[in-house]
Amino acid sequence: MSTQLRPTDVKRLNRQWRRRTEGRLSLMVESVTQPFNLGSILRTCATLGVDRLWLTGNSADPDDPKVGKTALGTGAKVPHERLATTAEALAAARADGYKVVALELAKGAVPLHTAPLEPDVCLAVGAEDHGCSPALLNGADAITYIPQIGRVGSLNVAVATAIALTEARRREWAGFGDEADAPTGS
């Protein structure tokens, strides 16, 4: 019979994965205006060990109580910086040694499972309704999209961000093979 892990077992498991994870992962958020979307993105960033978050455009404020309601206090665990322009955010990511990969349904984009998501990657997402700006798309090193086969043509920005960040981590973790720890509890 399977049971949920106790909090101490979850902490131990997370610590084991954190020790093995060496790749740097960051995120650029451009004009994500809905506080609940940004809160969800912050929570995902904290969960997957995003090293840095750059906010640009008219993105919601991480200190907004509505952001905090969804982030559940995790916003304080993700270093973030607001920059006035997308060009400044791209320059900051590159200055920190990141390759920028925009997530957008656009010409020239490659499916997420083939995208260049090697360590030291900064994923970039855009606004809820119109996606990444031309400045972001033109400034990115690569563009990727999430293949979809359903009858809806797009995902919520927070969900798409979670999928892309998880794929970036999964690539590194796939190399662990049988060494990966299975959850254990007492």
Secondary structure in CASP SS format (residue, H / E / C, confidence):
PFRMAT SS
TARGET T0000
AUTHOR 0000-0000-0000
METHOD secondary structure of the structure
MODEL  1
M C 1.00
S C 1.00
T C 1.00
Q C 1.00
L C 1.00
R C 1.00
P H 1.00
T H 1.00
D H 1.00
V H 1.00
K H 1.00
R H 1.00
L H 1.00
N H 1.00
R H 1.00
Q H 1.00
W H 1.00
R H 1.00
R H 1.00
R H 1.00
T C 1.00
E C 1.00
G C 1.00
R C 1.00
L E 1.00
S E 1.00
L E 1.00
M E 1.00
V E 1.00
E E 1.00
S C 1.00
V C 1.00
T C 1.00
Q C 1.00
P H 1.00
F H 1.00
N H 1.00
L H 1.00
G H 1.00
S H 1.00
I H 1.00
L H 1.00
R H 1.00
T H 1.00
C H 1.00
A H 1.00
T H 1.00
L C 1.00
G C 1.00
V C 1.00
D C 1.00
R E 1.00
L E 1.00
W E 1.00
L E 1.00
T E 1.00
G C 1.00
N C 1.00
S C 1.00
A C 1.00
D C 1.00
P C 1.00
D C 1.00
D C 1.00
P H 1.00
K H 1.00
V H 1.00
G H 1.00
K H 1.00
T H 1.00
A H 1.00
L C 1.00
G C 1.00
T H 1.00
G H 1.00
A H 1.00
K H 1.00
V C 1.00
P C 1.00
H E 1.00
E E 1.00
R E 1.00
L C 1.00
A C 1.00
T C 1.00
T H 1.00
A H 1.00
E H 1.00
A H 1.00
L H 1.00
A H 1.00
A H 1.00
A H 1.00
R H 1.00
A H 1.00
D C 1.00
G C 1.00
Y C 1.00
K E 1.00
V E 1.00
V E 1.00
A E 1.00
L E 1.00
E C 1.00
L C 1.00
A C 1.00
K C 1.00
G C 1.00
A C 1.00
V E 1.00
P E 1.00
L H 1.00
H H 1.00
T H 1.00
A C 1.00
P C 1.00
L C 1.00
E C 1.00
P C 1.00
D C 1.00
V E 1.00
C E 1.00
L E 1.00
A E 1.00
V E 1.00
G C 1.00
A E 1.00
E C 1.00
D C 1.00
H C 1.00
G E 1.00
C C 1.00
S C 1.00
P H 1.00
A H 1.00
L H 1.00
L H 1.00
N H 1.00
G H 1.00
A C 1.00
D C 1.00
A E 1.00
I E 1.00
T E 1.00
Y E 1.00
I C 1.00
P C 1.00
Q C 1.00
I C 1.00
G C 1.00
R C 1.00
V C 1.00
G C 1.00
S C 1.00
L C 1.00
N C 1.00
V H 1.00
A H 1.00
V H 1.00
A H 1.00
T H 1.00
A H 1.00
I H 1.00
A H 1.00
L H 1.00
T H 1.00
E H 1.00
A H 1.00
R H 1.00
R H 1.00
R H 1.00
E H 1.00
W H 1.00
A H 1.00
G C 1.00
F C 1.00
G H 1.00
D H 1.00
E H 1.00
A C 1.00
D C 1.00
A C 1.00
P C 1.00
T C 1.00
G C 1.00
S C 1.00
END
